[in-house]
Amino acid sequence: MTSELDTDALLRAYDEQLRTEIPDPLPAGMVVEWDGPVVRMSGLDRGGFVTYRDVSQLNGPELDALIARQRDHFAARGEEVEWKLRGHDLPADLPERLVVAGFQPDELETVIIGLAEPLARTPVLPEGVTLREVTSRRDLERIGAMEEAVWKEDRSHLVLGLEKELAADPRVLTVVVAEAGGEVVCAGWIRYEKGTEFAGLWGGSTLEQWRGRGIYKAMVAHRAIRAVERGFKYLQVDASADSRPILERLGMVAVTTTTPYIWRPSVG
């Protein structure tokens, strides 16, 4: 599949179609506001989120003021905020400007893109593991419990966010669990980005004792089928260091990186 993918063209499509994509319809309680070139979102799960297509047209003092306004907006709300930085963003000193404003970098991920159709194959699962699409609060809570077991931190915000998205329009995403003996061992979801060629793969956390058995790969295949059914050409993933090699072996390609820069009231 790699030979069919032009990374420069994919990066342009990613920038043009996904960088300022806004949920449609908005989940209950979600607020979207524009401040110059950035779009600021709040009210989905925890804290806020800032993204943009390009801020390089701003001079230094203008950019610093823009960053400070986002921080101060969420400081007034007593909430944390994530500024989503991509590796090819300009100006080159944007990371340093964010740090000066009180933002701290979280774990770097790689933006991976691939064609959906070649990945849309019948999932191959280990014995005793099944896949199921879910929408109920109970199943979302089971996903949250699995995520907390994997990451050793509170994931209740994830349950609330997914529930809000499904309530707004169940057609905008599909949530999938892998189960064994009645236990959720892996979960992931796919968001269908309206008006774009892209569907995004999210989640994919797997309990440690179930890793290395092909479950994550099967989850990708299942969600790729759903993307193709809905007419989407590409799959996009913000991949962790663990997921990236699996996705690249499937033929997907890296186009840039993404780093969450987080400001928290306790830090600011």
N, C-alpha and C positions, 0 to 999 in steps of 0.2 A: 504494500500500500504506500510505502514511503515515497516511491518514485512518482506517485501521482500528486504529491503534496508539495507545493511551493511555499516554503516557510515565510518568505517576504510577503506573498499575496495573502497568506493566512493571517499574518500579523496585521496587515492593513484591514482585512475584513473584521478581525477581532476588535481593532480600535474603532472602526466605523460603526459596527453593529452592536457591540456589547458593553462598551465602556460606560455609557450613560443610560443603559437599559433600565426602565422603571417598571415595576410590577403592574400588570393590567389584567383585572381590576386590582386596586389597592386593597390589601387586607384591612380588616377593621382596626382602627386606631393608628394606622401607619400614616405618617406625614412626609410629604416630599416638597422640598423647597430648593430653588435655584439661587445661588449667590455667585454672580458672574459666570465663570466657566465651570463651576463645580455644582454638583447636585448633592443635596444633603438629605438623608433619610433617617427617620426615627420612628419608634413605636411598633416595630415588628416583634423583636424578642428582647434583647438586652442592649442598652446603649444606642449609639447612632453609627452612621456609616457615611463616608464622604468619598465620592468618585468623580471622574471627569475624563474628558477626551484629551485635553491639552491645556496646560497652564504656562507654557513656555513664552507666551506673548506678554506676560506680566513682567515688569522690571522688579528688581530685588525688593524695594520697599512695598510695592503693591502686592507681591507674592507673600511677603511676611505678614502683611495686614490681613490677607485672605485666610492664611493659616490660623492666625490669631482669632479671627472672627468665628471660625468653626470651633476652635477650642472653647472660646468664651460662651458660645451658644450652648454647648453641652455642659459647661461648668455651671451655668445658671440653672440648668435642669438637674444638676447633681448626678450626671450620667457620664460614662465613658464614651469615647468615640474612636472609630477606626478610620484612618486615612489610608486608602488602598493604593499603595505605590507600586507601579510596574517598573521592571528593570530598565526599560528603554525611555522612561520619562525624562523630560528636560524641564528645567535646567539640571545640569549634572550635580549641582550642589543641593538639590531639593531634599535629599535625606538629611543633610546637615541642618538645613533650615527647620525641618520638622523637629529634630532633636532639640534645637535651641528653643523652640516653642513648647517643649515639654512632652513631645511624643516619643515613645520608645519602640524600637523595632521588635516584632514578634518573629516567629519562625518563617523563613523563606520557603516559598513553594514555586513550582514550575508550571507555567501555563502550557498545557498539552492539548493539541487538536488533532482529530482524525476524521476520516470519512465514516459515516454511520453505517452505510450499507454493508461493507465488508465485515463489520463487527457483529452484524445482526444474524447470529447463528444460534442454533439450539444450545442452550446452556448445558454444560457437562458438570455434574455435581458429584461429590463423594457420596458413598452409600449412607443413607439415613438423613440426608440433608435435602430440604425442599425450599422452593421459592414461593412467596405469596405476596400479592399486592394488598396494601392495607390503607385504611382511612380512619379507623375508630380511635378515639382518645385512648382506650386501653392499649391498643397496639402501639400507639405513639409513645405511651409511657414505658412500655417494654423496650422500645428502641432507646429511650432516654436512659433506662437502667443499664442496658448493654454499653452505651457510650460512656457512662460514668465508670463502669467496671474497666473499660479500656483506658480511659484518660485520667482516672482518679480525681475528677473534679465535677462540680455540679453542672448538669446539662439540662436542667428543667426549662431553660430558655428555648432550647431546641424543640422541645415538645410543644410549647406555646406557639412558637413561630410557624411550625409546620401545620398545626391545627388552624391557625388564622389563615394561612395560604389556602388550605383545602376548603375552608368555609367560604372564602371569597369566590373561588372557582375551582372545583376539583379537576378541571381539565388542564390547569396550568402546570401540574406536576403529578408524577406517579411515585409513590413511596413503596419500596420493596424490602421485605425481610427474608433472610435465610434462616431457617429453623431446623433444629435437631432435637428430638426428644422433648418437644414443647418449649425449648429455649431459643431465644433470638441469639444467633451466633454472629450475624453480620447484618448490616442494614445500609441502604443507600436510596437516593431519590434522584429523579431527573426532572429538570425544569425546562419547559418548552417556551423559548423566548419568542413571543409574538413579533411578527414583522421582521424576523431575522432568519438566517439559514442555520442557526445554532440551537442545539439543546445542550444544557449543562448537566454534568454528572457531579453529584455531591454526596457526602457521606462516605460509605465504604469501609467504616471501621469494622474490624473483625476481632473477636475474642482471641487472646493469644494462643490458646490450645487448638484453635481451628485454623490457624494461619498456615500457608504453604500447601493447601489442599485444592486450590483452584476455585475457591468460593468467590473471591473478589473478581476473578476473570469471568465467572458465570454471571455475576451481578452486572458486569459491563455488557455482556451479550444480551441479557434480558432487556436492559434499558435501551440498548441500541435498536432492538426490534421495535420497541414502542416509538422511538424517534423516527424510524423509517416509516412506520405506519402513519405517522402524522406529517410526513413530507419534509422532515428536516435532513439537511445534507451533512452537517458536521456535528461531532460531539466535542465538547470542551471540558477540560478538567483543570482545576487548580490542584496540582498533584504534590503530595508529600514526597519525601525522599524514599519512603517505602513503596509508594504507588507508582512513581515515575518509571522504574525499570520494567514493571509489569506492562504498563501502557505502551511503552516504546517497543517491547517485544511483540505487542499486538499490531504494531505498525503506525501508531500515533507519533506525532513529532512535537518537540519543544519549540515554542516561538518566542517566549520571553519568561521573565520571572515575576512574581508578585510577593510583596512583603506588607503585612499589616503593620502600620505605625499606630500605636495605641496611646491615647491620652486618657488617664484616669484621674478622677478628682483627688485621690490620695497622693498621686504623683505630682499633679499640677500644683 
